[in-house]
Structures are given as C-alpha cells and as structure tokens.
Amino acid sequence: MVTTILRLPAVKSRTGLSRSTIYLRISNREFPTPISLGGRSVGWIESEINEWIENQVNLSRNYESGDIA
C-alpha cells in the first residue's frame, strides 16, 4: 500500500478549513497531526485526512437526522 502525503494547500482544499483552523483543531486534538518531512516541512497522511472528512460527514448526517441527542 502506498502512503500519500498531502501538503497544507491540498489539506485546506480538501477540508475547506483555513490554516489557522487546521492548527487550532490539531492543538485541540480534533484533527490529524502532521508528520515531519524534514526541516520546516510537514505533511498529512492522505488516508487520515480522508477518514477525518468521512467522520465529519457522518457526524453531520447523524446530527441532522436526530440520531444524536
């Protein structure tokens, strides 16, 4: 299995979140943490971002249908 690393612009595009919101959610443990790519470069594992997006969709759908109290 190939692991794809996403850089910040791709993560912002896929999630619709701003840079500051991404880092705020990371500090609150509400978003996947990036991995170091060396120097001052970081990236996110694509499968973790996809899982986060899927979870957000499921939470939204469950809330809208009244499944969550």
Secondary structure, 3 states (H helix, E strand, C coil): CCCCEECHHHHHHHHCCCHHHHHHHHHCCCCCCCEEEECCEEEEEHHHHHHHHHHHHHHHHHHHCCCCC
